[in-house]
Amino acid sequence: MSSNTPYSPPSVWIWDAKNGGAFANINRPIAGSTHEKVLAVGNHPIQLHSLATPNGVKVTVMLEELLALGFEGAEYDAYLIDIGEGEQFGSGFVDINPNSKIPALVDHSGKEPIRVFESGAILLYLAEKFGAFLPKDVPSRTECLSWLFWQMGSAPYLGGGFGHFYAYAPEKMQYPIDRFTMEVKRQLDVLDRHLADHNFMSGDEYTIADMAIWAWYGQLVLGRLGRLYSAAEFLDAASYKHVLRWAKQINARDAVKRGRMVNRAFGEPYTQLRERHDASDFDTKTQDKIAPSDE
Ligand SMILES: N[C@@H](CCC(=O)N[C@@H](CS)C(=O)NCC(=O)O)C(=O)O
């Protein structure tokens, strides 16, 4: 349908599977699995099923950060869920995330396996399990969780709103692009003002709030074009100086470089570690060269 054609919604919406756009072949209005598919289980306590989108990267960065701190119990197998191929609708994946979205994790270290879905819940689960990247004192912990939940509530405007209409919709429509650009720039300004006098989101400590927010808003402003939606120029990313300072600081961390590569199924082949089963899997990859064209 062209934006020049006024749309009159019918009294009852009908699913037109051919409505266009980058994700038209996977979007569906019903939950549940579309096919039987048993998930693989590797050797490590933690089994991750994901893809290196911002929501996926949050979790792989956290796991690599935990391993860098020496928590052996954070060893993990990361299996790729190709959402473009509809693998999130396989029965095994739906069993661990009834919402059919990456990331989802199963922890086999206890008596019974524990499933965790929703990236914010996974970060909190891991932070509490290992006692790391979540401040212990109540005021700082509360500030950290406020920002973590801010990210979970805000990023759908960035991804599902701005990103979808700016980069993925079958045609450029000014109304939704204006509406979501305004909101995303307001969010960037929220972050910029906060980071003007805070080193990290909840103070001087790098926490799960930074990992969550960096995966979206950090990557939005980083890179020659902007790693997300190639929108850095459009959003005038360079003007958010404090966000940029913080984003570059986090980007330089080795665990972040590794985390970005795990379950990556796009970009230059040497930046992709489609599955991760062992720390040595990174040896064949050049972490410092990850996605040079977007740096
Ligand atoms: N609130 C969820 C959102 C997860 C999400 O939207 N995942 C996307 C990729 S970033 C996905 O799996 N999309 C597949 C689909 O919508 O079918 C989280 O943070 O875990």
The ligand as an ORCA input file, in Angstrom:
! r2SCAN-3c Opt
* xyz 0 1
  N      12.038     -7.404     25.295
  C      12.750     -8.457     24.632
  C      12.854     -8.123     23.167
  C      13.593     -9.172     22.391
  C      13.488     -8.932     20.893
  O      12.769     -8.050     20.432
  N      14.215     -9.768     20.133
  C      14.149     -9.651     18.691
  C      15.538     -9.448     18.111
  S      16.302     -8.032     18.811
  C      13.579    -10.929     18.114
  O      13.886    -12.008     18.560
  N      12.736    -10.814     17.104
  C      12.145    -11.920     16.447
  C      10.679    -11.734     16.188
  O      10.144    -10.666     16.529
  O      10.070    -12.652     15.638
  C      14.150     -8.603     25.253
  O      14.722     -7.572     25.626
  O      14.641     -9.735     25.380
*
